[in-house]
Amino acid sequence: MAGDITINLATEGVKLSTPLKLLILITLLSLAPSLLIMFTTFVRIVIVLALVRQAIGTPTIPPNQVIISLALFLTFYIMYPIFNKVYTQAFIPYVKNEITDEEFLKRASQPFREFMLYNTQKSTLKVFMDMAKLPENERVPEKIPWWVLIPAFMVSEIKTAFEIAFLLYLPFLVIDVVVATILIGLGVFMLPPTVISLPLKLVLFVLVNGWELLAKALVKSYNIPNLP
């Protein structure tokens, strides 16, 4: 396998043999779940959906499989412009042997890099650049290394997800407090407040089309760079 690798830096760049390409492809497929978490919107969406489920008071409904499936489809929905750009500007030319392996990796990674930079909070990115002690000439978007950008993006996603979930928690918390106060005022101590508040929260969530509003809010919470 090693003997099939040809390198011609002067003219055509780096070329990999077919067996090595298959090995890299299998490796990427095995890392697909981790890549999905690191480079896409999945983290924010699944955290918000799970916390909203807790806020309603149904920790197992919808089931985890439904939450993850919805998060996956929303992820593909939001990331479609990115995937489409990678497909048209990197994958198709590479299959037609119009670009080298090195150029393919560059074209395929650039849309994800732009997306992550657009959606990473500047304060979070600065913290990670400071911890990495990056010099000033490497703090421009084009030169920020991946090992700094990826953790900054993930931490930013988690932070944003908790901020969104906190705002979504408030109306359900108000219902719980009001119901508990009324029951205490009536002297009803044997009836758990959740027995009354859960149906009220479900009715409220259904009447306002909660899942539709939540999906719309999650989609609009992302900034998609202008892609040709």
N, C-alpha and C positions, 0 to 999 in steps of 0.2 A: 504493500500500500504506500509506504513511504517513497518507494522508487517511482511511483506514478505521479508524484507531485512535481509540477514544473513551475519555476519561478523565473519571470523575465521582467525585471523592474524597469528596464530601459524602454520597453515598447508596450507590452500588453498588460502590465501589472501582474497580480498574483492570480494563478489558476490552480484550482483544486481538482483532483481526480474524482471520478464518479463515486468510488467506494467511500472516499473521505466526505464527500457531500452528503451521502446517505447517512453516514455516522453522525454528522453535524445535525441533520434533519431529525434523526431519532432522538438525539440529545435535546433538541429544542422542544420536541413533542413531549418528552418526559418532564421538561421544565415549564410546560404551558400553564399549569395552574399558578405557579409562582410568578410567571411573567404577566399573567392576567391581573394579579393583585398589584404588582409593582408599577405597571405602565398604564393602567386604565382607570376608569371611574368606579370599579367594582367595590373598593373599600368603603368609600363614602356612602354609596347607595345601600349596601347590605347593613351597615351600621345604623343608618337612619331607619330603615325598614324594621330592623330588629327592636330598636328602642321605641318606635311608635307602637309596635305590638305590645311591648311592656307597659307603655303609657295607657293604652286602652284597658289593660287588665286581663289580657288573654295571652299569657306567656307561651302557649303552645299552639295557638291558632292565629294566623295561618301557620301550618307546619314549616319546619326549617327547609324542607325541600321546595316548598312554594316560594318562600322568601328568597332563597338562593337562585331559583329559576327566574323569578321576576327581576332580581338584581342583574343576572346575566343578560337577559333580553334588553333591559334598559341600558346596560353597558354597551352592547352592540349597537343599540339605537343611537346613543350619543357619539360613539366612536366611529360610526360608519364613514364620515368624511375622512377620518384618518386612515382607516383600513383601505378605503377606495383609492386614496392618493398613493399609499404603499403599493397597492396592486397595479395601478396604471403606470406609475413612474419608476417602480423598482422591479416588481415581479415579472411583468410582461416583457420589458427589455432584457431581463436576465434570462428568461426562458428562450428568447429569440437569439441569445448569444450576442446581444448588442453592447452589453456592458460587462465589466470584469466582476469578480467576486468582491473585491474591495469596494468598487463603486456601488454594487448592490447593497452592501451593508450600510454604506453612507446614506444612500437614498432611502433605504427602509427605516433607518433610525431617525432621520431628520424630522419627519412629521410628528413622531412621538415626543421628540425633544421639544419641539415648538409647543405642543399641547401641554406638556408638563410645566414648561416655563410660564405659559399663560395662566395656569391654574394653581401655581404654587405661591403661597403668600410670601411677599417680599421679606417680611420680618423673619419668617422661618428659614428662608433660603440664606439670609444674612447670617443667622446663627450657625448654620452648618458650614458656611464658608469661613466664618471666624474660627470655628473649632478646627477646621482643616488647615487654617493659616494660609489660605490662598493669597498669593500676591495680587496687587491691584490689576495687573495686566491680564490676569486669568479670571477676573470677576465679571467679564462681559458675557452675555448669553451664549455666544458662539464657542466660548472656551471653558465654560464651567464643566468640570469632569462629571461623568456619569455617577461615580461613587459618592459624589456630593449631591447631585440633583435628585437621585432616586430616593434616598432617605428623607430629604427635605420635602419632596412631593408627598410621600406617604404620611409623614407627620402632619403636613398641612391638610391632607385629606381627612385624617382622623380628627384634627382640631375643628375643621369646618363641619364635619358630621355631627359632632357633639353640640356645636352651636345651633345647628338646625334642629336637632332633637330637643334641645332645651326649650326653644320657642314652641315646638309642637307639644311639649309636655304641659305647658302652662294651662291651656283650657281644660284639659283632663284633670289636672291638679285642682283647679277651681271647683269643678264638679264634685270631686272627692271631698273637699273641705266643706262645701255647702251641704252636701248630703249628711256628712258626719255631724255638722253643727245642728242641723235640723233634728236628727235622731236623738242627739244628746238633749236638746231643748225639750223634746217630747217625752223624755225619760225612757226611751227605747234603748236599753243597753244590751239586750240579748240578740238583737238582729245586727249582723255585721254590715257596716256601711257599703261594702262592695256588692252586696246583694241588690241594693237599690241603685248604686252609681253605675254599675256595669251596663245594665240596659239603657240608662240615660246616655252614657258615652257612646254606645253602639248606635243608638238612634241619631245622635248628633253627628257622628262620623258618616253615617249613611246619608242623612239629609243634605249635608254639604258636599257630597260626592268626594269623600275624603281621599280615597285611593287615587282618583283621577287628579285631584289637586296636588297630592303628594308627588305623583309621577311627573306632573308638569313642573312643579317647583324644583325637583331634582334635575330635570333636563335643563331648565333655565339657569340653574346655579353654576353651570360651566360656561367658560369662555372658549369658543372654538376659533382658532386662528383662521384668517382668510386663506383658504386653500384654492389654488387655481384648478 
